[in-house]
Amino acid sequence: MAQVWKCAGLRWSAEGPVLVWDGGRRSPLAWGKRVAFGVAEGGVRECAGARGCPCPVRARVTGRSTGARCEECARLDRAHSVAADTFADDPRPYHVYLAWFGPGLVKVGITAVERGPARLLEQGAVCFSWLGGGPLMAARRTEELLRAALRVPDRIPYGEKRAVRAALPTEEEERVAELRELHGRAVQLGGWPESLTRAPFRSVDHLRVFGLDAAPAAHGEVKELVAGGAVSGELVAAAGPDLHLATGEGAVVVLDTRLMRGWELVPVTSAGGGEVRFPVREFRAERSLQDGLF
């Protein structure tokens, strides 16, 4: 019987992206590394559980779910969640940030100061700048102020982030220009909580960290994993939860590693450059961007 693995997700360390497996095993990833796995015929995807605990009923979940959780486990996972505003008494200090994902795609968000830039790497932010820091509720009020006053969202769908990566400016100053302008407008707004300290504009650029400075443009993304399918390719870039895999003849596809959770994965061998035997969605030539920054 073939050895099976269960993926617990992609994490970002100081050395780069790392695939984590159930049981704690970690697989550091580097550009040029071959990523190859499949789903056995007849395989089913089970709920990944919540907050470190397995799903009590081992519920089945759909192949396209990035959360990989059943309804009950998803509800439990969001309990005491800062993102869901259910953990308002968190005593830790928080950063407010502006993140840029591509032309016209800027968001505002918060993250615990102790996490540093990890949240920005996990989201696939190409560049970012801190706006300020302070208690959780002050950070949350500042986030809401910017959303209302400057019409900046706090969420951007991953599909939009992926679609614009092929059109990223090559010059860093071009990438940070939108952030610089928005940061300047944000710090001039009235109504900031007194307990939140404003931060000067200092951009951090992740283009080279993600490998996007040298990677070929991706043509599409894996929609879902299916029983009997497989993928094999050379890792050329990674951003957020996404692996950019060169699968042969110049083709690069994006694999969202969140789609791997809940499946029993098996090793595969592939002769030549690689293959994709999962459904793939081609990126559209047109893309929907924000209607300007303001």
C-alpha positions as CSV (number, residue, x, y, z in Angstrom):
1,M,0.0,0.0,0.0
2,A,1.4,3.4,-1.0
3,Q,2.4,5.8,1.8
4,V,-0.1,8.6,2.2
5,W,0.3,12.1,3.5
6,K,-2.0,14.8,4.8
7,C,-1.1,18.4,4.3
8,A,-1.6,20.8,7.2
9,G,-0.9,23.9,5.0
10,L,1.9,26.2,3.8
11,R,3.8,28.3,6.3
12,W,6.3,31.1,5.9
13,S,9.6,31.0,7.8
14,A,12.6,33.2,7.7
15,E,14.1,30.8,5.2
16,G,11.0,30.8,2.9
17,P,7.9,28.7,2.3
18,V,7.5,25.4,4.1
19,L,4.8,22.7,3.6
20,V,3.6,21.3,6.9
21,W,2.2,17.8,7.2
22,D,-0.1,16.2,9.8
23,G,2.2,14.9,12.6
24,G,4.5,17.9,12.4
25,R,6.8,17.0,9.5
26,R,7.9,20.0,7.5
27,S,9.1,20.2,3.9
28,P,11.1,23.4,3.2
29,L,10.6,24.6,-0.4
30,A,13.2,26.2,-2.7
31,W,13.0,27.5,-6.2
32,G,13.7,24.6,-8.6
33,K,12.4,22.0,-6.2
34,R,10.0,19.4,-7.8
35,V,6.6,19.3,-6.2
36,A,4.7,16.1,-7.2
37,F,1.7,14.3,-5.6
38,G,-1.6,12.7,-6.5
39,V,-4.9,11.7,-5.0
40,A,-5.7,8.0,-5.2
41,E,-8.6,6.7,-7.2
42,G,-11.7,6.6,-5.0
43,G,-10.2,9.1,-2.5
44,V,-12.5,11.4,-0.6
45,R,-11.8,14.8,1.1
46,E,-12.5,14.9,4.8
47,C,-12.9,18.0,7.1
48,A,-9.6,19.2,8.4
49,G,-11.1,19.8,11.9
50,A,-10.8,23.0,14.0
51,R,-8.2,24.5,16.3
52,G,-6.0,21.5,16.3
53,C,-8.7,19.0,16.9
54,P,-10.0,16.5,14.3
55,C,-13.5,16.6,13.0
56,P,-15.6,14.3,15.3
57,V,-17.7,13.0,12.4
58,R,-15.0,13.1,9.7
59,A,-17.4,15.0,7.5
60,R,-16.8,15.1,3.8
61,V,-16.1,18.5,2.2
62,T,-16.1,19.7,-1.4
63,G,-12.9,19.8,-3.5
64,R,-13.2,23.6,-4.1
65,S,-13.4,24.6,-0.4
66,T,-10.3,26.5,0.6
67,G,-11.3,26.3,4.3
68,A,-11.4,22.4,4.1
69,R,-13.9,22.4,7.0
70,C,-17.4,21.3,7.6
71,E,-19.9,23.9,8.8
72,E,-19.6,23.0,12.5
73,C,-15.8,23.0,12.5
74,A,-15.7,26.2,10.5
75,R,-17.9,27.8,13.2
76,L,-15.6,26.5,16.0
77,D,-12.5,27.7,14.2
78,R,-13.8,31.2,14.1
79,A,-14.6,31.3,17.8
80,H,-12.2,33.6,19.6
81,S,-11.1,34.9,16.2
82,V,-9.7,38.4,15.9
83,A,-10.7,38.5,12.2
84,A,-14.3,37.6,13.2
85,D,-14.4,40.2,16.0
86,T,-15.0,37.5,18.6
87,F,-11.9,38.0,20.6
88,A,-12.1,41.6,21.6
89,D,-10.2,41.2,24.9
90,D,-6.9,40.2,23.3
91,P,-4.3,42.1,25.4
92,R,-1.6,42.0,22.7
93,P,-0.6,45.1,20.8
94,Y,-1.5,45.2,17.1
95,H,-0.2,46.8,13.9
96,V,-2.4,48.4,11.3
97,Y,-1.0,48.0,7.8
98,L,-1.6,48.8,4.2
99,A,-0.8,46.0,1.7
100,W,-0.4,46.1,-2.1
101,F,-1.0,43.0,-4.2
102,G,-0.8,44.5,-7.7
103,P,-2.0,47.5,-9.7
104,G,-5.2,48.8,-8.1
105,L,-5.3,46.2,-5.4
106,V,-4.6,47.7,-1.9
107,K,-6.1,46.6,1.4
108,V,-6.0,47.6,5.0
109,G,-5.6,45.1,7.8
110,I,-4.4,44.4,11.3
111,T,-2.0,41.8,12.7
112,A,-0.5,41.1,16.2
113,V,2.8,43.0,16.6
114,E,4.5,39.8,17.8
115,R,3.9,38.2,14.4
116,G,5.9,40.7,12.5
117,P,5.4,40.5,8.7
118,A,4.2,36.9,8.8
119,R,0.6,37.8,8.1
120,L,1.6,39.8,5.0
121,L,3.6,36.9,3.7
122,E,0.7,34.5,4.3
123,Q,-1.6,36.9,2.4
124,G,0.7,37.2,-0.6
125,A,1.3,40.9,-0.2
126,V,3.8,42.0,-2.7
127,C,4.6,45.1,-0.6
128,F,3.3,46.7,2.5
129,S,3.8,49.5,5.1
130,W,2.8,49.8,8.7
131,L,0.4,52.6,9.5
132,G,0.5,52.4,13.3
133,G,0.3,50.3,16.4
134,G,-1.7,50.0,19.6
135,P,-4.3,48.0,21.5
136,L,-6.6,45.7,19.5
137,M,-9.7,47.7,19.6
138,A,-7.9,50.9,18.7
139,A,-6.3,49.1,15.7
140,R,-9.7,47.8,14.7
141,R,-11.3,51.3,14.9
142,T,-8.5,52.7,12.7
143,E,-9.0,49.9,10.2
144,E,-12.7,50.8,10.0
145,L,-11.9,54.5,9.7
146,L,-9.7,53.9,6.7
147,R,-12.3,51.6,5.1
148,A,-15.0,54.2,5.4
149,A,-13.0,57.4,4.6
150,L,-10.7,56.1,1.9
151,R,-12.8,53.3,0.5
152,V,-10.0,50.7,1.0
153,P,-11.2,47.1,1.5
154,D,-10.0,44.8,4.3
155,R,-10.3,41.7,2.1
156,I,-9.3,41.0,-1.5
157,P,-10.2,37.6,-3.1
158,Y,-7.2,35.4,-3.8
159,G,-8.3,35.0,-7.4
160,E,-7.8,38.7,-8.0
161,K,-4.4,38.6,-6.4
162,R,-3.3,35.7,-8.6
163,A,-4.6,37.3,-11.8
164,V,-2.5,40.5,-11.5
165,R,0.8,38.9,-10.6
166,A,1.7,38.6,-14.3
167,A,1.5,42.4,-14.6
168,L,3.5,43.5,-11.6
169,P,5.8,46.6,-12.3
170,T,9.5,45.7,-12.5
171,E,10.6,48.8,-10.6
172,E,10.1,48.8,-6.8
173,E,9.2,52.5,-6.8
174,E,6.3,51.8,-9.2
175,R,5.1,49.0,-6.9
176,V,5.1,51.2,-3.8
177,A,3.7,54.4,-5.3
178,E,0.1,53.6,-4.5
179,L,1.0,52.7,-1.0
180,R,3.0,55.9,-0.5
181,E,0.1,58.1,-1.7
182,L,-2.5,56.2,0.4
183,H,-0.4,56.2,3.5
184,G,0.0,60.0,3.2
185,R,-3.7,60.5,3.0
186,A,-4.4,58.1,5.8
187,V,-2.2,59.7,8.4
188,Q,-3.8,63.1,7.6
189,L,-7.2,61.9,8.6
190,G,-8.8,63.0,11.8
191,G,-10.5,60.5,14.1
192,W,-7.6,58.2,14.9
193,P,-7.8,56.7,18.4
194,E,-5.4,58.4,20.8
195,S,-4.0,55.1,21.9
196,L,-2.8,54.2,18.4
197,T,0.7,55.5,17.5
198,R,1.1,56.4,13.8
199,A,4.1,55.0,11.9
200,P,6.1,56.7,9.2
201,F,5.9,55.3,5.7
202,R,8.5,52.5,5.2
203,S,7.7,50.1,2.4
204,V,8.7,46.4,2.6
205,D,8.9,44.6,-0.8
206,H,8.3,40.9,-1.2
207,L,8.8,40.5,-4.9
208,R,12.1,38.7,-4.6
209,V,11.1,36.9,-1.4
210,F,8.2,35.3,-3.4
211,G,10.4,34.6,-6.4
212,L,8.1,36.7,-8.6
213,D,11.0,38.8,-10.0
214,A,12.3,35.9,-12.1
215,A,9.3,33.5,-12.5
216,P,7.4,33.1,-15.8
217,A,3.8,34.4,-15.7
218,A,1.2,31.8,-14.7
219,H,-1.5,31.1,-17.2
220,G,-4.1,29.6,-14.8
221,E,-4.9,28.1,-11.4
222,V,-5.9,24.6,-10.1
223,K,-9.6,24.8,-9.3
224,E,-9.8,21.7,-7.1
225,L,-8.2,18.4,-6.4
226,V,-10.0,15.3,-7.5
227,A,-9.7,11.6,-6.9
228,G,-7.3,10.0,-9.4
229,G,-5.7,13.4,-10.3
230,A,-2.1,14.5,-9.9
231,V,0.3,17.4,-10.3
232,S,4.0,17.5,-10.9
233,G,6.1,20.6,-11.6
234,E,9.1,22.7,-10.7
235,L,8.5,25.4,-8.1
236,V,9.3,28.8,-9.6
237,A,7.6,31.1,-7.1
238,A,5.3,31.1,-4.1
239,A,3.1,33.8,-2.6
240,G,0.7,33.5,0.3
241,P,-0.7,30.0,0.1
242,D,0.1,29.6,-3.6
243,L,2.8,27.6,-5.3
244,H,3.7,28.6,-8.9
245,L,4.6,25.4,-10.7
246,A,6.3,25.0,-14.1
247,T,4.6,22.0,-15.6
248,G,6.4,21.8,-18.9
249,E,6.6,23.6,-22.3
250,G,6.6,27.0,-20.6
251,A,3.3,26.4,-18.8
252,V,3.0,27.7,-15.2
253,V,0.0,27.0,-13.0
254,V,-0.8,28.2,-9.5
255,L,-1.7,25.7,-6.8
256,D,-3.5,27.0,-3.7
257,T,-2.1,24.7,-1.0
258,R,-5.3,25.2,1.0
259,L,-6.9,22.9,-1.6
260,M,-4.6,20.1,-0.4
261,R,-5.9,19.9,3.1
262,G,-8.3,17.0,3.9
263,W,-7.0,14.7,1.1
264,E,-4.8,11.7,1.5
265,L,-2.0,12.4,-0.9
266,V,0.3,9.9,-2.5
267,P,3.7,10.2,-4.2
268,V,3.8,10.2,-8.0
269,T,6.6,10.0,-10.5
270,S,6.5,12.0,-13.7
271,A,8.8,11.6,-16.7
272,G,9.8,14.9,-18.4
273,G,8.8,18.3,-17.3
274,G,5.6,17.7,-15.4
275,E,1.9,17.4,-15.7
276,V,-1.4,18.6,-14.2
277,R,-4.3,16.1,-14.0
278,F,-6.5,18.4,-11.9
279,P,-9.1,20.9,-13.3
280,V,-7.4,24.2,-14.2
281,R,-9.1,27.6,-14.6
282,E,-7.4,29.8,-17.2
283,F,-6.8,33.4,-16.1
284,R,-8.9,35.9,-18.0
285,A,-7.3,38.6,-20.1
286,E,-9.5,41.1,-18.3
287,R,-9.4,41.5,-14.6
288,S,-11.7,43.3,-12.1
289,L,-9.7,45.9,-10.1
290,Q,-10.7,48.4,-7.5
291,D,-12.3,51.5,-8.9
292,G,-9.2,53.5,-8.0
293,L,-7.7,53.9,-4.5
294,F,-10.1,56.6,-3.4
